[in-house]
Amino acid sequence: MKQLNEQQLQTHVPIVGWLLIARSVLEMVGGLIAFALVMGTGVLLTDLGPMVRDPEAVRVFPMVASLLALTPTLIGALVFGLAIPGLIAGIGLLARKSWARVLGVIVSVLGLVSFPFGTLIAIYALFVLLQDAAAGYFATPKQRLETAPRPV
């Protein structure tokens, strides 16, 4: 496996940060669209309830409408809950925070199941963030001075 040096990481880590941010924002937008569609269906069913003449269906409509009101809320919360760590990791990577590397690895491992684009982004992010030189890249300036080789 090709190893990246710290200078190459200066190019690749911001790319990973922006990719994680973009993926998280797209997931949030997709969650909002799904929320709107399911909520719209629930409103439509609620409006159709009085038009139905079947007494059994009239009894079922409020239960279905309640379920369709709860479902998009749970879906929206789940999508936002899963997208926020990626957003935080991307912002942290752009700021060169050491904790963002760990969070980025965790988010990328979880993102492997988002086939096909999430998988590609996750593989690239894992390749970049698990490099040996990444420890030096994310170190504070003081830590870099302490670990720098000294002239003889």
Backbone as JSON Lines, residues from 0, in Angstrom:
{"i":0,"aa":"M","n":[0.84,-1.17,0.0],"ca":[0.0,0.0,0.0],"c":[0.89,1.24,0.0]}
{"i":1,"aa":"K","n":[0.53,2.19,-0.83],"ca":[1.3,3.41,-0.92],"c":[1.09,4.25,0.33]}
{"i":2,"aa":"Q","n":[2.18,4.75,0.86],"ca":[2.11,5.6,2.04],"c":[2.2,7.06,1.61]}
{"i":3,"aa":"L","n":[1.37,7.89,2.21],"ca":[1.39,9.31,1.94],"c":[2.26,10.01,2.97]}
{"i":4,"aa":"N","n":[2.98,11.04,2.53],"ca":[3.75,11.81,3.49],"c":[2.91,12.98,4.0]}
{"i":5,"aa":"E","n":[3.46,13.73,4.94],"ca":[2.69,14.8,5.56],"c":[2.33,15.9,4.56]}
{"i":6,"aa":"Q","n":[3.2,16.14,3.6],"ca":[2.91,17.16,2.58],"c":[1.73,16.73,1.69]}
{"i":7,"aa":"Q","n":[1.67,15.45,1.34],"ca":[0.54,14.95,0.55],"c":[-0.75,14.96,1.36]}
{"i":8,"aa":"L","n":[-0.64,14.74,2.67],"ca":[-1.82,14.78,3.53],"c":[-2.42,16.19,3.58]}
{"i":9,"aa":"Q","n":[-1.6,17.21,3.38],"ca":[-2.13,18.58,3.36],"c":[-3.11,18.77,2.21]}
{"i":10,"aa":"T","n":[-3.0,17.96,1.18],"ca":[-3.95,18.0,0.06],"c":[-5.13,17.09,0.31]}
{"i":11,"aa":"H","n":[-4.87,15.87,0.79],"ca":[-5.91,14.85,0.88],"c":[-6.84,15.0,2.08]}
{"i":12,"aa":"V","n":[-6.34,15.44,3.22],"ca":[-7.2,15.56,4.41],"c":[-8.31,16.6,4.2]}
{"i":13,"aa":"P","n":[-8.03,17.79,3.65],"ca":[-9.15,18.71,3.38],"c":[-10.16,18.14,2.38]}
{"i":14,"aa":"I","n":[-9.7,17.37,1.41],"ca":[-10.63,16.74,0.47],"c":[-11.54,15.78,1.22]}
{"i":15,"aa":"V","n":[-10.98,14.98,2.11],"ca":[-11.79,14.06,2.92],"c":[-12.77,14.85,3.78]}
{"i":16,"aa":"G","n":[-12.31,15.95,4.38],"ca":[-13.19,16.78,5.19],"c":[-14.38,17.29,4.4]}
{"i":17,"aa":"W","n":[-14.12,17.82,3.21],"ca":[-15.21,18.34,2.38],"c":[-16.13,17.23,1.89]}
{"i":18,"aa":"L","n":[-15.58,16.05,1.59],"ca":[-16.42,14.93,1.17],"c":[-17.35,14.47,2.3]}
{"i":19,"aa":"L","n":[-16.82,14.43,3.51],"ca":[-17.67,14.04,4.65],"c":[-18.76,15.08,4.9]}
{"i":20,"aa":"I","n":[-18.41,16.35,4.76],"ca":[-19.41,17.41,4.93],"c":[-20.48,17.3,3.85]}
{"i":21,"aa":"A","n":[-20.05,17.13,2.59],"ca":[-21.0,17.04,1.48],"c":[-21.93,15.84,1.64]}
{"i":22,"aa":"R","n":[-21.35,14.69,2.0],"ca":[-22.18,13.49,2.18],"c":[-23.2,13.69,3.3]}
{"i":23,"aa":"S","n":[-22.77,14.32,4.39],"ca":[-23.68,14.55,5.52],"c":[-24.8,15.51,5.14]}
{"i":24,"aa":"V","n":[-24.46,16.57,4.42],"ca":[-25.49,17.53,4.0],"c":[-26.48,16.86,3.05]}
{"i":25,"aa":"L","n":[-25.98,16.04,2.12],"ca":[-26.88,15.34,1.2],"c":[-27.78,14.36,1.95]}
{"i":26,"aa":"E","n":[-27.25,13.7,2.97],"ca":[-28.08,12.8,3.77],"c":[-29.17,13.58,4.5]}
{"i":27,"aa":"M","n":[-28.81,14.75,5.02],"ca":[-29.8,15.58,5.71],"c":[-30.89,16.05,4.75]}
{"i":28,"aa":"V","n":[-30.51,16.46,3.55],"ca":[-31.5,16.89,2.55],"c":[-32.39,15.72,2.17]}
{"i":29,"aa":"G","n":[-31.79,14.55,1.96],"ca":[-32.58,13.36,1.64],"c":[-33.54,13.0,2.76]}
{"i":30,"aa":"G","n":[-33.1,13.16,4.0],"ca":[-33.98,12.91,5.14],"c":[-35.14,13.89,5.18]}
{"i":31,"aa":"L","n":[-34.87,15.14,4.85],"ca":[-35.95,16.14,4.82],"c":[-36.95,15.84,3.72]}
{"i":32,"aa":"I","n":[-36.45,15.4,2.57],"ca":[-37.35,15.05,1.46],"c":[-38.22,13.84,1.85]}
{"i":33,"aa":"A","n":[-37.6,12.82,2.43],"ca":[-38.37,11.65,2.87],"c":[-39.38,12.06,3.94]}
{"i":34,"aa":"F","n":[-38.98,12.93,4.85],"ca":[-39.89,13.42,5.89],"c":[-41.1,14.1,5.25]}
{"i":35,"aa":"A","n":[-40.84,14.97,4.27],"ca":[-41.93,15.7,3.62],"c":[-42.87,14.76,2.86]}
{"i":36,"aa":"L","n":[-42.3,13.76,2.17],"ca":[-43.13,12.83,1.42],"c":[-44.03,12.0,2.33]}
{"i":37,"aa":"V","n":[-43.44,11.46,3.38],"ca":[-44.24,10.61,4.28],"c":[-45.25,11.45,5.05]}
{"i":38,"aa":"M","n":[-44.84,12.65,5.46],"ca":[-45.77,13.52,6.16],"c":[-46.91,13.95,5.24]}
{"i":39,"aa":"G","n":[-46.6,14.21,3.98],"ca":[-47.63,14.55,3.0],"c":[-48.62,13.42,2.8]}
{"i":40,"aa":"T","n":[-48.12,12.2,2.79],"ca":[-49.01,11.05,2.66],"c":[-49.94,10.95,3.86]}
{"i":41,"aa":"G","n":[-49.41,11.21,5.05],"ca":[-50.24,11.18,6.26],"c":[-51.32,12.25,6.22]}
{"i":42,"aa":"V","n":[-51.0,13.43,5.74],"ca":[-51.99,14.51,5.62],"c":[-53.05,14.13,4.6]}
{"i":43,"aa":"L","n":[-52.62,13.54,3.49],"ca":[-53.55,13.11,2.45],"c":[-54.52,12.06,3.0]}
{"i":44,"aa":"L","n":[-54.01,11.09,3.73],"ca":[-54.88,10.06,4.3],"c":[-55.84,10.64,5.33]}
{"i":45,"aa":"T","n":[-55.38,11.61,6.1],"ca":[-56.26,12.24,7.07],"c":[-57.39,12.98,6.37]}
{"i":46,"aa":"D","n":[-57.07,13.62,5.24],"ca":[-58.11,14.32,4.48],"c":[-59.08,13.35,3.8]}
{"i":47,"aa":"L","n":[-58.6,12.16,3.44],"ca":[-59.46,11.18,2.77],"c":[-60.38,10.46,3.74]}
{"i":48,"aa":"G","n":[-60.05,10.46,5.03],"ca":[-60.83,9.74,6.02],"c":[-62.31,10.04,5.99]}
{"i":49,"aa":"P","n":[-62.72,11.3,6.02],"ca":[-64.16,11.6,6.02],"c":[-64.87,11.19,4.73]}
{"i":50,"aa":"M","n":[-64.16,11.0,3.63],"ca":[-64.79,10.64,2.37],"c":[-65.15,9.16,2.29]}
{"i":51,"aa":"V","n":[-64.53,8.36,3.13],"ca":[-64.75,6.92,3.1],"c":[-66.03,6.6,3.85]}
{"i":52,"aa":"R","n":[-66.86,5.76,3.25],"ca":[-68.16,5.43,3.86],"c":[-68.11,4.13,4.68]}
{"i":53,"aa":"D","n":[-67.04,3.4,4.58],"ca":[-66.92,2.13,5.31],"c":[-66.63,2.42,6.79]}
{"i":54,"aa":"P","n":[-67.47,1.95,7.72],"ca":[-67.26,2.24,9.14],"c":[-65.95,1.65,9.68]}
{"i":55,"aa":"E","n":[-65.54,0.5,9.16],"ca":[-64.29,-0.12,9.62],"c":[-63.1,0.74,9.19]}
{"i":56,"aa":"A","n":[-63.11,1.24,7.97],"ca":[-62.03,2.08,7.48],"c":[-61.98,3.41,8.22]}
{"i":57,"aa":"V","n":[-63.12,3.94,8.55],"ca":[-63.15,5.21,9.29],"c":[-62.49,5.05,10.65]}
{"i":58,"aa":"R","n":[-62.63,3.88,11.25],"ca":[-62.0,3.62,12.54],"c":[-60.48,3.44,12.4]}
{"i":59,"aa":"V","n":[-60.02,2.92,11.27],"ca":[-58.6,2.65,11.06],"c":[-57.84,3.91,10.63]}
{"i":60,"aa":"F","n":[-58.5,4.82,9.93],"ca":[-57.82,6.01,9.4],"c":[-57.08,6.82,10.48]}
{"i":61,"aa":"P","n":[-57.66,7.09,11.64],"ca":[-56.9,7.86,12.64],"c":[-55.64,7.14,13.12]}
{"i":62,"aa":"M","n":[-55.68,5.81,13.22],"ca":[-54.5,5.06,13.63],"c":[-53.41,5.15,12.57]}
{"i":63,"aa":"V","n":[-53.79,5.0,11.31],"ca":[-52.82,5.09,10.22],"c":[-52.24,6.49,10.15]}
{"i":64,"aa":"A","n":[-53.08,7.5,10.31],"ca":[-52.6,8.88,10.28],"c":[-51.63,9.15,11.43]}
{"i":65,"aa":"S","n":[-51.91,8.61,12.61],"ca":[-50.99,8.78,13.75],"c":[-49.66,8.1,13.47]}
{"i":66,"aa":"L","n":[-49.71,6.9,12.92],"ca":[-48.49,6.18,12.58],"c":[-47.69,6.93,11.53]}
{"i":67,"aa":"L","n":[-48.37,7.49,10.53],"ca":[-47.68,8.23,9.49],"c":[-47.18,9.59,9.98]}
{"i":68,"aa":"A","n":[-47.67,10.07,11.09],"ca":[-47.11,11.29,11.67],"c":[-45.88,10.97,12.51]}
{"i":69,"aa":"L","n":[-45.86,9.81,13.15],"ca":[-44.74,9.41,13.98],"c":[-43.55,8.93,13.15]}
{"i":70,"aa":"T","n":[-43.84,8.2,12.08],"ca":[-42.78,7.61,11.26],"c":[-41.83,8.65,10.67]}
{"i":71,"aa":"P","n":[-42.29,9.72,10.03],"ca":[-41.33,10.67,9.47],"c":[-40.52,11.38,10.55]}
{"i":72,"aa":"T","n":[-41.11,11.56,11.71],"ca":[-40.35,12.19,12.79],"c":[-39.19,11.29,13.2]}
{"i":73,"aa":"L","n":[-39.47,9.99,13.34],"ca":[-38.4,9.05,13.7],"c":[-37.36,8.92,12.59]}
{"i":74,"aa":"I","n":[-37.82,8.88,11.34],"ca":[-36.89,8.79,10.21],"c":[-36.01,10.03,10.16]}
{"i":75,"aa":"G","n":[-36.63,11.2,10.3],"ca":[-35.86,12.45,10.27],"c":[-34.84,12.51,11.39]}
{"i":76,"aa":"A","n":[-35.24,12.11,12.59],"ca":[-34.31,12.12,13.72],"c":[-33.16,11.13,13.49]}
{"i":77,"aa":"L","n":[-33.48,9.97,12.95],"ca":[-32.44,8.97,12.67],"c":[-31.46,9.46,11.62]}
{"i":78,"aa":"V","n":[-31.98,10.02,10.53],"ca":[-31.1,10.5,9.45],"c":[-30.22,11.65,9.96]}
{"i":79,"aa":"F","n":[-30.81,12.59,10.68],"ca":[-30.03,13.7,11.22],"c":[-29.01,13.2,12.24]}
{"i":80,"aa":"G","n":[-29.43,12.26,13.07],"ca":[-28.53,11.7,14.07],"c":[-27.34,10.99,13.47]}
{"i":81,"aa":"L","n":[-27.53,10.36,12.33],"ca":[-26.43,9.67,11.66],"c":[-25.59,10.6,10.8]}
{"i":82,"aa":"A","n":[-26.15,11.71,10.36],"ca":[-25.42,12.64,9.49],"c":[-24.58,13.64,10.28]}
{"i":83,"aa":"I","n":[-25.0,13.97,11.48],"ca":[-24.31,14.99,12.27],"c":[-22.86,14.6,12.6]}
{"i":84,"aa":"P","n":[-22.55,13.35,13.0],"ca":[-21.15,13.02,13.26],"c":[-20.25,13.2,12.03]}
{"i":85,"aa":"G","n":[-20.76,12.89,10.85],"ca":[-19.97,13.1,9.63],"c":[-19.71,14.57,9.38]}
{"i":86,"aa":"L","n":[-20.71,15.39,9.64],"ca":[-20.56,16.84,9.49],"c":[-19.52,17.37,10.48]}
{"i":87,"aa":"I","n":[-19.61,16.93,11.72],"ca":[-18.65,17.36,12.75],"c":[-17.24,16.87,12.41]}
{"i":88,"aa":"A","n":[-17.12,15.63,11.95],"ca":[-15.81,15.1,11.58],"c":[-15.2,15.89,10.42]}
{"i":89,"aa":"G","n":[-16.01,16.22,9.43],"ca":[-15.5,16.98,8.29],"c":[-15.01,18.36,8.7]}
{"i":90,"aa":"I","n":[-15.77,19.04,9.55],"ca":[-15.35,20.36,10.03],"c":[-14.08,20.24,10.87]}
{"i":91,"aa":"G","n":[-14.02,19.22,11.71],"ca":[-12.83,19.0,12.52],"c":[-11.6,18.68,11.69]}
{"i":92,"aa":"L","n":[-11.78,17.91,10.61],"ca":[-10.64,17.6,9.74],"c":[-10.12,18.86,9.05]}
{"i":93,"aa":"L","n":[-11.02,19.73,8.65],"ca":[-10.59,20.99,8.03],"c":[-9.82,21.86,9.02]}
{"i":94,"aa":"A","n":[-10.16,21.74,10.31],"ca":[-9.48,22.51,11.35],"c":[-8.26,21.77,11.92]}
{"i":95,"aa":"R","n":[-7.94,20.6,11.39],"ca":[-6.79,19.78,11.81],"c":[-6.87,19.41,13.29]}
{"i":96,"aa":"K","n":[-8.04,19.03,13.75],"ca":[-8.21,18.59,15.13],"c":[-7.91,17.1,15.2]}
{"i":97,"aa":"S","n":[-7.17,16.68,16.22],"ca":[-6.77,15.27,16.33],"c":[-7.98,14.37,16.57]}
{"i":98,"aa":"W","n":[-8.97,14.84,17.33],"ca":[-10.16,14.03,17.58],"c":[-10.95,13.78,16.31]}
{"i":99,"aa":"A","n":[-10.84,14.68,15.33],"ca":[-11.58,14.54,14.08],"c":[-11.07,13.35,13.28]}
{"i":100,"aa":"R","n":[-9.8,13.02,13.43],"ca":[-9.25,11.85,12.73],"c":[-9.94,10.58,13.23]}
{"i":101,"aa":"V","n":[-10.07,10.45,14.54],"ca":[-10.72,9.27,15.13],"c":[-12.19,9.23,14.72]}
{"i":102,"aa":"L","n":[-12.88,10.36,14.85],"ca":[-14.29,10.42,14.47],"c":[-14.47,10.16,12.98]}
{"i":103,"aa":"G","n":[-13.54,10.67,12.17],"ca":[-13.6,10.43,10.72],"c":[-13.45,8.95,10.38]}
{"i":104,"aa":"V","n":[-12.59,8.26,11.1],"ca":[-12.41,6.82,10.88],"c":[-13.69,6.08,11.26]}
{"i":105,"aa":"I","n":[-14.28,6.43,12.4],"ca":[-15.51,5.78,12.85],"c":[-16.64,6.02,11.85]}
{"i":106,"aa":"V","n":[-16.81,7.28,11.42],"ca":[-17.86,7.62,10.46],"c":[-17.62,6.9,9.13]}
{"i":107,"aa":"S","n":[-16.36,6.79,8.74],"ca":[-16.05,6.12,7.47],"c":[-16.32,4.62,7.53]}
{"i":108,"aa":"V","n":[-16.01,4.0,8.66],"ca":[-16.31,2.57,8.81],"c":[-17.82,2.34,8.71]}
{"i":109,"aa":"L","n":[-18.59,3.22,9.38],"ca":[-20.05,3.1,9.31],"c":[-20.56,3.44,7.91]}
{"i":110,"aa":"G","n":[-19.86,4.31,7.19],"ca":[-20.27,4.7,5.85],"c":[-19.97,3.68,4.78]}
{"i":111,"aa":"L","n":[-19.24,2.63,5.11],"ca":[-18.93,1.59,4.12],"c":[-20.19,0.92,3.58]}
{"i":112,"aa":"V","n":[-21.26,0.91,4.36],"ca":[-22.49,0.24,3.92],"c":[-23.33,1.12,2.99]}
{"i":113,"aa":"S","n":[-22.98,2.38,2.83],"ca":[-23.75,3.3,1.96],"c":[-23.29,3.15,0.52]}
{"i":114,"aa":"F","n":[-23.67,2.06,-0.09],"ca":[-23.24,1.74,-1.45],"c":[-23.97,2.61,-2.46]}
{"i":115,"aa":"P","n":[-23.36,3.11,-3.49],"ca":[-21.98,3.01,-3.93],"c":[-21.13,4.21,-3.52]}
{"i":116,"aa":"F","n":[-21.73,5.42,-3.45],"ca":[-20.91,6.62,-3.23],"c":[-20.37,6.69,-1.82]}
{"i":117,"aa":"G","n":[-21.19,6.35,-0.84],"ca":[-20.72,6.35,0.54],"c":[-19.57,5.38,0.75]}
{"i":118,"aa":"T","n":[-19.62,4.25,0.06],"ca":[-18.54,3.26,0.16],"c":[-17.25,3.82,-0.41]}
{"i":119,"aa":"L","n":[-17.35,4.46,-1.57],"ca":[-16.15,5.03,-2.19],"c":[-15.54,6.13,-1.33]}
{"i":120,"aa":"I","n":[-16.38,7.0,-0.8],"ca":[-15.89,8.07,0.07],"c":[-15.26,7.46,1.32]}
{"i":121,"aa":"A","n":[-15.89,6.45,1.89],"ca":[-15.39,5.83,3.11],"c":[-14.04,5.15,2.88]}
{"i":122,"aa":"I","n":[-13.89,4.46,1.76],"ca":[-12.61,3.8,1.46],"c":[-11.5,4.84,1.32]}
{"i":123,"aa":"Y","n":[-11.78,5.91,0.59],"ca":[-10.79,6.98,0.41],"c":[-10.45,7.63,1.75]}
{"i":124,"aa":"A","n":[-11.47,7.9,2.56],"ca":[-11.24,8.52,3.86],"c":[-10.41,7.62,4.77]}
{"i":125,"aa":"L","n":[-10.72,6.33,4.78],"ca":[-9.94,5.4,5.6],"c":[-8.5,5.32,5.11]}
{"i":126,"aa":"F","n":[-8.3,5.31,3.8],"ca":[-6.94,5.28,3.25],"c":[-6.15,6.5,3.71]}
{"i":127,"aa":"V","n":[-6.76,7.66,3.67],"ca":[-6.05,8.9,4.05],"c":[-5.86,8.98,5.56]}
{"i":128,"aa":"L","n":[-6.9,8.73,6.32],"ca":[-6.83,8.95,7.76],"c":[-6.02,7.89,8.52]}
{"i":129,"aa":"L","n":[-5.81,6.74,7.91],"ca":[-5.04,5.68,8.59],"c":[-3.58,5.65,8.17]}
{"i":130,"aa":"Q","n":[-3.11,6.68,7.5],"ca":[-1.7,6.77,7.11],"c":[-0.84,6.99,8.36]}
{"i":131,"aa":"D","n":[0.39,6.5,8.31],"ca":[1.32,6.69,9.43],"c":[1.62,8.18,9.65]}
{"i":132,"aa":"A","n":[1.73,8.94,8.57],"ca":[2.06,10.36,8.67],"c":[0.9,11.19,9.21]}
{"i":133,"aa":"A","n":[-0.29,10.62,9.29],"ca":[-1.45,11.39,9.77],"c":[-1.3,11.77,11.23]}
{"i":134,"aa":"A","n":[-0.59,10.96,12.01],"ca":[-0.38,11.3,13.42],"c":[0.39,12.62,13.54]}
{"i":135,"aa":"G","n":[1.39,12.79,12.7],"ca":[2.15,14.05,12.7],"c":[1.35,15.2,12.12]}
{"i":136,"aa":"Y","n":[0.53,14.91,11.13],"ca":[-0.28,15.96,10.5],"c":[-1.28,16.55,11.49]}
{"i":137,"aa":"F","n":[-1.88,15.71,12.32],"ca":[-2.88,16.18,13.26],"c":[-2.3,16.59,14.62]}
{"i":138,"aa":"A","n":[-1.0,16.47,14.8],"ca":[-0.38,16.88,16.06],"c":[-0.4,18.4,16.17]}
{"i":139,"aa":"T","n":[-0.42,18.88,17.41],"ca":[-0.36,20.33,17.62],"c":[1.04,20.82,17.26]}
{"i":140,"aa":"P","n":[1.21,22.11,16.97],"ca":[2.55,22.62,16.63],"c":[3.59,22.3,17.71]}
{"i":141,"aa":"K","n":[3.18,22.35,18.97],"ca":[4.12,22.05,20.06],"c":[4.54,20.58,19.99]}
{"i":142,"aa":"Q","n":[3.59,19.69,19.74],"ca":[3.92,18.26,19.64],"c":[4.81,18.0,18.44]}
{"i":143,"aa":"R","n":[4.59,18.71,17.35],"ca":[5.44,18.54,16.17],"c":[6.87,18.94,16.46]}
{"i":144,"aa":"L","n":[7.06,20.03,17.21],"ca":[8.43,20.46,17.56],"c":[9.11,19.45,18.47]}
{"i":145,"aa":"E","n":[8.35,18.85,19.39],"ca":[8.92,17.88,20.31],"c":[9.35,16.59,19.61]}
{"i":146,"aa":"T","n":[8.61,16.2,18.56],"ca":[8.91,14.94,17.87],"c":[9.76,15.14,16.61]}
{"i":147,"aa":"A","n":[10.07,16.37,16.27],"ca":[10.87,16.63,15.07],"c":[12.3,16.12,15.29]}
{"i":148,"aa":"P","n":[12.91,15.6,14.2],"ca":[14.3,15.15,14.34],"c":[15.22,16.33,14.61]}
{"i":149,"aa":"R","n":[16.17,16.14,15.51],"ca":[17.1,17.21,15.89],"c":[18.4,17.06,15.11]}
{"i":150,"aa":"P","n":[18.97,18.19,14.65],"ca":[20.25,18.12,13.93],"c":[21.38,17.72,14.89]}
{"i":151,"aa":"V","n":[22.34,16.98,14.39],"ca":[23.46,16.5,15.22],"c":[24.57,17.48,15.24]}
